[in-house]
Amino acid sequence: MAVKIEGIEKRSPAARAGIKSGDILLKINSNDIVDVLDYRFYQNETKLELEVLRSGDKKKTFKIKKDEYAELGLIFSDYLMDAQHSCKNKCIFCFIDQLPKGLRESLYFKDDDSRLSFLFGNYITLTNLTEHEINRIIKMHISPVNISVHTTNPELRCRVMNNRFAGDALNIIKKFDDAGIKMNFQLVLVPGYNDGKELERSLLDLTAYKNIECVASVPVGLTRYRDGLAEIKPFDKNTAANVIDITDRIGDICLEKYGNRLCYAADEFYLKAEREIPDASHYGDFPQLDNGVGMWALFNKEASDALEYIAPPDSKREISCVTGVAASPLIKATVDKAMEKWHNLECKVFEVKNNFFGDKITVAGLVTGGDIINQLKGQPLGDELLIPSSMLRFERDLFLDDVSVERLASELGVKVRIIEPDGASLIEALSTENREENYG
C-alpha cells in the first residue's frame, strides 16, 4: 500500500531533494511504506533512497542524505497514514457499549491499534494483530507494548471478551517476551469473573515474563446505560480489599525476588476498600499512572513539594475548584493545607456527582460540563473556577457531553481556568491567576 504526500516542510531534506506534494510514497530503502510505523522507522537512516509515484504514473527515485533521526519533512493527511484499526472484541465490560446515545461520533469508536500503543501509550488486546504486524513489532523492536490482558486463562478470556480467538492471542505475549519486547499489562477486573483465584493466576503468569515492566489491576467501570448488557456487580468494600490483598501479596514476592514490585492495584480499589493508599515509595517510578495507579500518592507528593517553594498569593484570593467524588477528599485536603499556610487564600472545593453516567462513575475525568453547571449554578464561586484538563477532550475545549468551556463560564458567570491534573499545578493555580487560558 502506498501513501499520498500532502505537503512538504520548507527547507527540509525532502524539499531540497525535489519531492512534491501529491507524490505517492512507495518505498524507503526498498522497504514498503504502509503506515506511520514504517515511515518513522525507515526514515531514521542517514542515507535514504525514496521511491515515489508522480502524476502520470511515473516512478521516480530520490537519494537523500541527512542527520540520523532528523525528520524527512513529509506531511501526510492523517498521522497514522492509514485507517485506524477498530476493536474486534465485544467485551462484557466495554465502557463504550455503556455510553448514552447522542454523544459526538468519535466517542463511539473502539480502537485496538498497535500503532496507537507505540505513539500514545494506548492498550491493545492483541486480537487485532496480523502476523505481519507481530513480526514488524519484533523487527523494529517497538517497546514497550501496552497490552490489555484481563485474564491469562484462555477460555475465560474468550468468554469475557466474546471473541473465540482471544485465548490464542495470549501466545503473542511469549513471542514478544522471547524477542526482548518490554510489556506493560492491564487487567480490567470484573467481580465474579476474573478476580479472586483468576486474578492470582493472571498475576503469577504475567510476572513470570522476563520482559514485564508492570501490571495494573483496575476495576470495571459501570455506567447507568447497561440495558441489554451482561449483568455485572460493582466492587464493594470486601471484594475490593481482596483485590488489594492478592495484588500486594504477589507484589511483595516480586519485590523480594526481582527488586521490583511489578504489580499494582488501582487507587480506586483502596478508596472502595476504605484503606489508606500507600505513599509514593510504594509505586517506584509510577509506571501505571494512566490506569489510575499511584495518582493519589504522586499528587500528594507533588503538592507537598510545591507548597515548599511556591510563593503565596500577592493579595487576597477567593476562588473555587471542581473534582469528582473519588478525588474529592484528596483535593479538599490539599486545598486545606494551602489555606492553612496562606491566610490570604480562600478556595471552595465542589464535589460533582456524576448524574450523566450514574453514581457508580466517580472519577474526575468523566465529569461532564452539564453536571458541573447544574450542581454549581448559584454557588459562590469567587473570582475563578479551576477545572482539571482531564475533564476535557485533547483540544481542551469540550466536555464529554459537548458542553464547551466557554458555555460553562457563561452559565456560571465566572472565569474558568484549565489546569493540569497534578499536585504542583493545583498549588500554582491556588497561588496566582493565569490569564493565558482563562474563559469568561
Secondary structure, DSSP 8 states (H G I E B T S, - for coil): --EE--EE-TTSHHHHHT--TT-EEEEETTEE--SHHHHHHHTTSSEEEEEEEETTTEEEEEEEE--TT----EE-SSTTSS---B-----TT-SGGG--TTS-GGGG--B--HHHHHHH---B-STT--HHHHHHHHHHT---EEEE-S-S-HHHHHHHHT-TTTTGGGHHHHHHHHTT--EEEEEEE-TTTTSHHHHHHHHHHHHTSTTEEEEEEEE----S--TTS-------HHHHHHHHHHHHHHHHHHHHHHSS--EEE-HHHHHHTT-----GGGGTT-TTGGGTSSHHHHHHHHHHHHHHHS---SS-EEEEEEE-TTTHHHHHHHHHHHHHH-TTEEEEEEE---TTT-TT---GGG--HHHHHHHHTTS--TTEEEEEGGGS-TTSSB-TT--BHHHHHHHHTSEEEEE-SSHHHHHHHHHS---TTEE-
